[in-house]
Amino acid sequence: MLVSGRGHAGYSAPMIPWRLLDQTPVPGRGGELRLYARGEEFSIRVDGQELMNSRAYATEDALSRLGCKRIRERKAARVLIGGLGMGFSLATALDELENDAEVVVAELVASVVEWNRTQLGHLAGHPLRDQRVMVRQADVAQVIAERSTAYDAILLDVDNGPEAMTRPENDWLYGGAGLASARKALRPRGVLGVWSAGPDRRFVRRMHAAGFDVQEVTVTARGHGRGARHVIWLGTPRERG
């Protein structure tokens, strides 16, 4: 394959091929999660479909920035991030929060954590080395359900959003029971942030039914209006009457 527009006029440089760096089974589903590299670009895919790319992470940044902005002034703020990905959401959360904050990352796939400690760590500035971070190798739904009023913010970047792709079990997380569990796990005036590949009016209705006031924000994957358009929902629990 040839790519135009690089080098001297009239010259087409060959496309650098993707290299498979590692692969790991997807828990509870079958199939494999695969890590690829092409030069300085990295990609995580499942069943041939790309879940994330190191050149398109503006929406992950936005999820953490918008969510943490609402609670950053709180003393000893505690944040739960569901899904480590390539570490961009975590890095932005750490940038937004004070030094006394704690960020819990729930990542089910052990290899994803290892990739972030090795091949992918430099992409987001090695956020797992930050002393404010605690990694839980667990389903984020399990972590949410463990304690009430435990978090000032819960940020979910799991699968493809409410339309679960890699783990059908995540349907519960984005359903009425999962949203009720998240609301219970939030401290007063906390925030639930949810990333999605696209809009979903039914999910917004479920958030309202679970007792959240919802703000919907549309962002682009590469920032500055470039790339695919994704959606972030910010839910604030309504006062109980």
Secondary structure, 3 states (H helix, E strand, C coil): CEECCCCCCCCCEECCCCEEEEEEECCCCCCEEEEEEECCEEEEEECCEEEEECCECHHHHHHHHHHHHCCCCCCCCEEEEECCCCCHHHHHHHHHCCCCCEEEEECCCHHHHHHHHCCCHHHHCCHHHCCCEEEECCCHHHHHHHCCCCEEEEEECCCCCCCCCCCCCHHHHCCHHHHHHHHHHEEEEEEEEEEECCCCHHHHHHHHHCCEEEEEEEEECCECCECCEEEEEEEEECCCC
